Amino acid sequence: MGLHVAQMTGQDAMRACFTAVTDTPAQILGLEGYGLHVGAKADFVWLQARDVVEAIRLRAARRLVVRGGVVLAETPRRETRLYLEGRPHSTDLLR
């Protein structure tokens, strides 16, 4: 909702907002071992989305929540079932 209120619905603006709540605070706080690289702390949330824009647009499901390399929570992959004649029975919205 905040993106709509702030009129930040363009793809570049959505990416900037995502960075504003992930990477930027970590940099400001000087967190060591933050990010996706060898030697990082392995604290992350894996979203069911191909990219940041899709994660925001589809309100992506949290597939995994990991802290220190240990899985704390897991959600099954979200799938949509279709009941339309001549259409596939299910679809992965991320294809």
N, C-alpha and C positions, 0 to 999 in steps of 0.2 A: 504494500500500500504506500509506503514511503516513497518509492520510486515514482509512482503515479502522482502523488501530491507534489513532489519536487520537480515534476515534468522531466524525469530522467529515464525515459523509456527507450531511448536509442541504444543500440548495442554497445557503443563505446561508453556511454554513461552507465549502463548496467555493469559493465566490466569494472569501471572505476568504483562504483558502489561496493561491489564484491571485494575488491582490493582494500577498500576503506574499512571493512570489518574483518579482514583476515591479515594480510601482509603488513599493512601500515601500522596497526597497533603493536604487532610483534616488533617491528623496527623501532617504534617510539619507546617501547619498554626495554629494548635492548636484549630481547630473549635470545639466549644461546641455543643452538641446535634446532632452530625453527626452519621449516621448509622441507622440501622433498629432495634429499640428497643423502649420500652415504654418510653415516655418522649422526644423522638427525635423530631426535628423540622418539620418533615413530608415534607421535600423537596426531591423529587426524580423523576426519569424518569423510567417508567415501559416499558420494551422492550418486544416485542413478540418473546421470546426465552426461551428455557428450562434452559439454562445455559450460562455462559460467552463465551465459545467456539462457541456455536451456534449463539449467538448474533453477534460475530465478523464475523464468516464464512458466515452467511446469510445476513449480513448488516441489522439486525433486525429493524423492524418498531417501532417507538416510539408510544406505545399505549396511554400512559398518561404522561403529564408533570404536576407535582404537586409542589406547593410552599406554605409552611405554612398550609398544609392540604387542600388547595384550588386548584381545577383542573384548570390549565391555558390553556391546549391544549389536545385534544383527537383525535385519529386516529382510524377508524374502523379496525377490525381484518382483516388481509391480508389472502386471500384464493386463491388458484390456481384452475382454472377450466380446466378439461381435455376433449379433444374431440377425444378419442381413442376408437375404437371398443373393447368391452369386458372389459373396464376399468371403474372405478367409474367416475362420472361426476365432482367431485371435490375432493380435498384432502387438508388436513391440513399438511403442511410440518413439523410441530413440533411434529407429532405423532411418 
